[in-house]
Every structure is written in structure tokens, then in C-alpha cells.
Amino acid sequence: MSSAPESDRILILDYGSQYTQLIARRIREQHVYCEIQPPSFGLDAISAWKPAGIILSGGPSSVLDEGAPDVDPGIVDLGVPILGICYGLQLLAHRLDGLVEAADDREYGRALLKVEREDPLFADLEGGVERVVWMSHGDRVLRLPQGFEVLATSQNSPFAAVRHSERPIWGVQFHPEVVHTEGGGQILRNFVNDICGCGASWTMDVFIEQTVSDVRERVGDGLVVCGLSGGVDSSVAAALVHRAIGDKLTCLFVDNGLLRLGEREEVERLFDGTLNVKLVTICAEERFLSELAGVVDPEEKRKIIGRVFIEIFEEEANRLGAVDYLVQGTLYPDVIESISVKGPSATIKSHHNVGGLPERMRLALVEPLRELFKDEVREVGRRLDLPDSLIGRHPFPGPGLAIRIMGEITAERLDCLRAADAIVIEEIRRFELYDQLWQAFAVFLPVQSVGVMGDERTYDNAIAVRCVTSVDAMTADWAHLPPEVLSRISSRIINEVKGINRVVYDISSKPPATIEWE
């Protein structure tokens, strides 16, 4: 996908850290192209890819364990600058005849780093020789390989930052990619820009140009359908593919009965009207609810929804003619959370666009946004002149309200949740908080509790309200909404939504929780 010059590309080898994607985010913020590949991406592949620099990520394993993710020690002979982060540092030390041991005093969280000598890696850092960094490791380097020297130390890490005296190899025990590390962004900039010599050659304009070219080449004279949800991701994907192939694209909007209040009308007004993209609406509420009847497991819900979507798309494609491709708005966090595509990262849950797809599918997938984060997708949308009302819209899960209802999905529960969710959004907008939040929504809890309404006893269900702030959905904090906002949301839901007598507010962050409840 990259159209960046080979001299401006960074390769990240993923050893399973949940922070690996943040490394990519920080590099892309410098408008430098990067790719994440698994440890099995061997020397021949690395040489053919011709990176300007290589980063070895952190990871949950110990280099002392049998079968731990490894690296070919010949990587240091490529002459390409290397930066090992946490596990990456330990792996370099271990494979180059240093000594790594299980530490008596593990370091998790904030630690004080003391820079012992000047080095390009620490150039232009503000605040003197001491700074707070984020540690997350149980092992530590006890003896450096020959030729390495110490750059920085911490209380429990005598080799918190090191480099080879002659070769372009660096290693840090802490995580410069996380916001808790003071000056971490500058450290990565120093490595990418100054040490590796990368220029700011990869922008969303470049991405659009290259993706349009790639889609045209791949599709040729074929016909394409897009699974349109009306959210940011599928809408930007549709607009991008429409720019590439025009009327060869038909958007299929499936009203599966799992949508928010008024969503179908909004989608039809925007795509069939404003954007002038060919749109076919399929009414399939009864089919989805029939398939989901009695299902309570969230993974099974996702897989059923993914399967039925594909069945409908293929049926509609057959009606349209010789359609061979299906466009989906899959994003990088979807891929990371669904399956361990790039490295040994832990699977969190299946995304309906990824882990939820049936193994056999006739239509070939076109996923033009697969390697992008949400903020990058929004920028692509702006470049494609999509309306701000769409670009700024909160994410909405592909399985829709199905994964915001705990337990079995019924028409009655869907109607209840739709009404409650609409109240949440109305009040968030009323208090001008919508654009400050990453997501705000309601969750239906089939947990009955006693209440009193009109001097009568009630025994009804509960609604949970979830509002979070985030940058890229990889991490999220619960939003500290003003009490008057929460009070009004609660009062309106209890008074206006039949069957609800209790409202709770979710104050868990990601991690350990996920943004969605299922």
C-alpha cells in the first residue's frame, strides 16, 4: 500500500505487546510510513522490504522461555538502525551473547530514568537528565553483549537504555510509545527522523492516491458492493472506493433491526441524495432476529451477524450481476482485537468484519482502511469532502445493538435500548459534549431490580450508560461527565422508556475493560 520512498519506511516486528500499535501511531504522527510484521518475517523478507529502520516491540513472553518469539541475530548485520523496546532489548541482548535474568524486583508502571551520557536517541529532550518513563517487565538485562554501552539507568534496570558503540543498534527497557513516558515521542522522533533519516513523505493525501490506484488495478472492470452501515468507517471506505471506480460500486445498506433510532433514514438521505452513490436498502430485520433468537454468547452473536451479512451481500450481488468484490470498513484496531494477524498479540474478541466472517465466502474482500487508525480514517474522510456530521460521528459497532444488549436479543429489548440510546445522545449534544467524547451510548441490562413509580412497586430492567474518551480506541478512559448531565440522562430514561427503572454509569477504563460491553 505504501507509496513512500524506501528510504522513508520503518519496519516494526511485533512480539505481542498491546502497545505495538502505539509505536506505529507515534511513527505515523511524523508522517513516516511503517508496517507491523510478525517475528517470522525473516531476513530475506526484511532485506526485500528495505526498511530505513527496524523496531523490535515489547511483548509478554520471557526470552528465557522455551519457544519464546525470536529474532535472527543476522538482523544486526543488515546495517539498518535497530531499536529494541523492552522485550526487544532483552531479545537483542540474549541473542548477541549478553545475559538476561528474571528480575528480583520487577518494574511495572512509572520509573525514574537517569540519562548517563549524551546520545542522538536522547537529543532535544526537555527537563534535564532525569525523567519519568513507563516500565512493564519482569526480566532484565544483567550483562550487555560485547560492544554495547550504557546510555541510561533506573532503580531496577542498570541497562535501561543502551547502544552499540560501533553499530547502529539501540535498546530501551521502557516504553517510549506510551503517553506516561516523558519525552517518549521525541525519543521515537529522534530514532525515526535523525538516526534512520526518514522524511515526512507519508500523508493521508499520499494514502488516498495510492489506495485509489491499488483499488482500480485490483478491481479492473469488475463490479463491487460495499457493506454500508452509515458509520464513519464504512462511509469513508465507500467514498474512497467510489472515487476509484465510480458507478462500478453499489452500496448495500442492510436494515438488520439492530440499528439506532432514525439511522436508516439518515443513511439514505446522505448516500442516495447528498453523495450521489448508488444505494440499495435491504430490509432484513426478521431474518436477523430469527437467526439470533435464544443466542446469548457475544462471540456467537458476532459470528451469526457476520455470516448473515455475507449471505445477504452475496444474494444481492447475484441479483446485481457478476459482482466479485465486497468493500468493508475494517480498521486496524478491529484486526488487532480479532485475531493475531501480525504477531503473538492476545485475541480480545472477534470483530464481525474479521474473526466473524465465514471461512468460505464467494466475494473477495476489499478493505482499503485495514491498516488505519480511527483518527487517520477521519482525516481521509475530510480529504474526500465528506460532511462534518459524518466525520465526527461516534463509532458504532458492526454488530450494532446486538452487542449492547446483554443476553438474548428481542424486538422489545431493541426498542427499549433504541429509545434510551437516543436520550443519551440527545443530552450529550444538548450539553455540547458530543465532540469531546470518543463514544457515548446505552447498554441494556436484563437485570431486574425493585423500584417505585407512582406509589407502586416496579420490578424492571436497568440501563448502563457508557461514555469514554480516547484517541485511537486502543485505550480509553471513562468520561467524567458533570453530575447534572448524568442526572438528566437518568431522569429521562426512567421516565420515558418503558420497562426501565434504574440507570447506572460505567466508570471502567480500557484496559482492563473494553469500550463495548460485548
JOZI-V459823 format. One record per backbone hydrogen bond with DSSP energy under -0.5 kcal/mol. CO is the residue of the C=O (numbers start at 1). NH is the residue of the N-H. E is the energy in kcal/mol with one decimal. If there is no record, write none. Layout:
co;nh;e
CO;NH;E
CO;NH;E
This chain:
co;nh;e
5;8;-2.5
6;9;-0.9
8;33;-0.9
9;52;-3.7
9;53;-1.0
10;35;-1.7
11;13;-0.5
11;55;-2.7
12;14;-0.6
12;37;-2.9
13;15;-0.6
13;57;-2.5
14;39;-0.6
14;344;-0.5
17;20;-1.3
19;22;-0.8
19;23;-1.5
20;24;-1.6
21;25;-2.3
22;26;-2.7
23;27;-2.0
24;28;-2.6
25;29;-1.8
27;30;-1.4
27;32;-1.2
28;31;-2.3
31;202;-2.8
33;10;-2.3
35;12;-2.9
35;37;-0.5
37;14;-2.8
38;41;-2.1
40;42;-1.4
42;46;-2.6
43;47;-2.9
44;48;-2.2
45;49;-2.1
46;50;-1.6
46;51;-0.6
52;81;-0.6
53;11;-2.5
54;83;-2.3
55;13;-2.9
55;57;-0.6
56;85;-2.9
58;15;-0.7
58;17;-1.4
62;65;-1.9
65;68;-1.6
71;73;-0.5
72;75;-2.5
73;76;-1.5
74;77;-1.5
75;78;-1.2
81;54;-2.5
82;170;-3.0
83;56;-2.4
84;86;-0.5
84;172;-2.9
85;88;-2.6
86;89;-0.5
86;90;-2.2
87;91;-2.8
88;92;-1.9
89;93;-2.5
90;94;-2.7
91;95;-2.6
92;96;-1.5
93;98;-3.5
94;97;-0.9
99;142;-3.0
99;143;-1.8
101;140;-2.6
104;106;-0.7
106;108;-0.6
107;137;-2.5
109;135;-3.3
111;113;-0.7
111;133;-2.9
113;115;-0.5
113;131;-2.0
114;153;-2.2
119;122;-1.5
120;123;-1.2
122;125;-1.0
127;130;-0.5
129;115;-3.3
131;113;-3.5
132;182;-2.9
133;111;-2.4
133;135;-0.6
134;175;-2.5
135;109;-2.9
137;107;-1.7
138;103;-2.3
140;101;-2.5
140;142;-0.5
143;99;-2.8
145;148;-1.7
147;165;-3.1
149;163;-1.9
151;116;-3.0
151;117;-1.4
152;160;-0.9
152;161;-1.7
153;114;-3.0
157;154;-2.1
157;160;-0.9
160;173;-3.2
160;174;-0.6
161;151;-3.5
161;152;-1.8
162;171;-2.3
163;149;-2.8
167;169;-2.1
168;82;-2.3
169;164;-2.4
170;84;-2.4
171;162;-2.9
172;86;-3.2
174;176;-0.7
175;178;-0.9
178;181;-1.5
180;182;-0.7
181;184;-1.9
183;187;-2.0
184;188;-2.0
185;189;-2.3
186;190;-2.8
187;191;-1.9
188;192;-3.0
189;193;-3.0
189;194;-0.9
190;194;-0.7
190;195;-2.5
191;196;-2.3
192;198;-2.2
199;201;-2.0
201;203;-0.6
203;207;-2.5
204;208;-2.6
205;209;-2.3
206;210;-2.6
207;211;-2.9
208;212;-2.8
209;213;-1.8
210;214;-2.6
211;215;-2.9
212;216;-2.2
213;217;-2.2
214;218;-2.5
215;219;-2.9
216;220;-2.2
219;222;-2.3
223;324;-1.7
223;325;-1.2
224;250;-2.3
225;327;-3.0
226;228;-1.3
226;252;-3.1
228;254;-0.6
231;235;-1.7
232;236;-2.6
233;237;-2.4
234;238;-2.3
235;239;-2.5
236;240;-2.5
237;241;-2.4
238;242;-2.7
239;243;-1.9
240;244;-1.2
241;245;-2.6
242;246;-2.5
245;248;-1.7
246;249;-1.8
248;224;-2.6
250;226;-1.9
251;253;-0.6
251;280;-2.8
252;228;-2.0
252;254;-0.7
253;255;-0.7
253;282;-2.8
254;256;-1.4
255;284;-2.5
258;401;-2.6
260;263;-1.8
262;266;-1.6
263;267;-2.3
264;268;-2.3
265;269;-2.0
266;270;-1.9
267;271;-2.7
267;272;-0.5
268;272;-1.1
268;273;-0.6
269;274;-1.6
270;275;-3.1
271;277;-2.6
278;251;-3.1
280;253;-2.8
281;283;-0.5
282;255;-2.9
282;284;-0.8
284;288;-2.2
285;289;-2.6
286;290;-2.1
287;291;-1.9
288;292;-2.1
289;293;-0.6
290;293;-0.7
292;295;-2.1
292;409;-0.5
296;407;-0.5
297;301;-2.2
298;302;-2.3
299;303;-2.2
300;304;-2.5
301;305;-2.6
302;306;-2.6
303;307;-2.5
304;308;-2.8
305;309;-2.6
306;310;-2.1
307;311;-2.5
308;312;-2.5
309;313;-2.9
310;314;-2.8
311;315;-2.2
312;316;-2.8
313;317;-2.6
314;318;-2.1
315;319;-1.4
316;320;-1.8
317;321;-1.6
321;323;-2.3
322;223;-0.8
324;364;-2.8
325;225;-2.5
326;366;-2.9
327;227;-2.4
331;335;-1.6
332;336;-2.6
333;337;-2.4
334;338;-1.1
335;339;-2.2
337;348;-1.4
337;349;-2.8
339;341;-2.2
351;354;-1.9
351;356;-2.3
354;357;-1.4
359;361;-0.6
364;326;-2.8
366;328;-2.0
367;370;-1.6
369;372;-2.2
372;332;-2.4
373;377;-2.1
374;378;-2.4
375;379;-1.6
376;380;-2.2
377;381;-2.4
378;382;-2.1
379;383;-2.2
380;384;-1.4
381;386;-2.4
382;385;-1.7
387;390;-1.3
387;391;-2.4
388;392;-2.6
390;393;-1.5
397;400;-1.9
399;402;-1.3
400;403;-1.3
401;404;-1.5
402;405;-0.6
403;518;-0.6
404;406;-0.5
404;444;-3.0
408;410;-0.5
410;414;-2.2
411;415;-2.3
412;416;-2.1
413;417;-2.7
414;418;-2.8
415;419;-1.9
416;420;-2.1
417;421;-3.1
418;422;-2.2
419;423;-1.5
420;424;-2.0
421;425;-2.2
422;426;-2.5
423;427;-2.5
424;428;-2.3
425;429;-2.4
426;430;-2.3
427;431;-2.0
428;433;-2.8
428;434;-0.7
429;432;-1.8
433;436;-1.2
433;437;-0.7
434;437;-1.3
438;395;-0.7
439;468;-2.3
441;466;-2.9
443;445;-0.5
443;464;-2.7
444;406;-2.4
444;446;-0.6
445;447;-2.1
445;462;-1.9
446;448;-0.6
449;460;-1.2
451;458;-3.1
453;456;-1.4
456;453;-2.6
458;451;-2.3
460;449;-2.2
461;501;-2.0
461;502;-0.8
462;445;-2.7
463;504;-2.5
464;443;-2.6
465;506;-2.5
466;441;-2.3
467;479;-2.8
468;438;-2.6
468;439;-1.4
469;477;-2.3
476;510;-2.9
477;469;-2.8
479;481;-1.7
482;485;-1.1
482;486;-1.8
483;487;-2.8
484;488;-1.8
485;489;-2.5
486;490;-2.7
487;491;-2.6
488;492;-2.4
489;493;-2.4
490;494;-2.4
491;495;-2.0
492;496;-2.8
493;497;-2.4
496;498;-0.7
497;500;-1.4
499;461;-2.2
502;463;-2.2
504;465;-2.8
505;507;-0.6
509;513;-2.2
510;476;-2.4
